[in-house]
Amino acid sequence: MTALKAEQQNDGARPPRTVEVIVNTKPVEVPEREVTGLEIKQAAIAQGVDIQLTFQLSVHHGGKYHVIGDTDTVRVHRHEDFLCVDKDDNS
C-alpha cells in the first residue's frame, strides 16, 4: 500500500476530482463539477489560456453560445465548450 492510499483510507477523503472542459479550443481542468464563471476563467488563465478576468465567458449549448456571469454557477461536463472573449470584441 502506498503512503497516499494509506492516507486516503485514514482520513476518508477522496482525491480531488477534476473535469476537463475546453476554453477557446484549449483543454482546461476545473476542480469540481459545479463552478462559477469566474472559477472557469481563473482555471483557464492558470493553465495558459490567453484571456483576462474581465473577458465575457459563454458556453456552447444547443447550437448557440449562452453568456455565463462571474457569479453564475454552472454544472460542467467533460469536454464542454466555452468561449471567452473581450467584451469589446466586435469580430
Rosetta blueprint (number, residue, H / E / L):
1 M L
2 T L
3 A H
4 L H
5 K H
6 A H
7 E H
8 Q H
9 Q H
10 N H
11 D H
12 G L
13 A L
14 R L
15 P L
16 P L
17 R L
18 T L
19 V E
20 E E
21 V E
22 I E
23 V E
24 N L
25 T L
26 K E
27 P E
28 V E
29 E E
30 V E
31 P L
32 E L
33 R L
34 E E
35 V E
36 T E
37 G H
38 L H
39 E H
40 I H
41 K H
42 Q H
43 A H
44 A H
45 I H
46 A H
47 Q L
48 G L
49 V L
50 D L
51 I L
52 Q L
53 L L
54 T L
55 F L
56 Q E
57 L E
58 S E
59 V E
60 H E
61 H E
62 G L
63 G L
64 K E
65 Y E
66 H E
67 V E
68 I E
69 G L
70 D L
71 T L
72 D L
73 T E
74 V E
75 R E
76 V L
77 H L
78 R L
79 H L
80 E L
81 D E
82 F E
83 L E
84 C E
85 V E
86 D L
87 K L
88 D L
89 D L
90 N L
91 S L
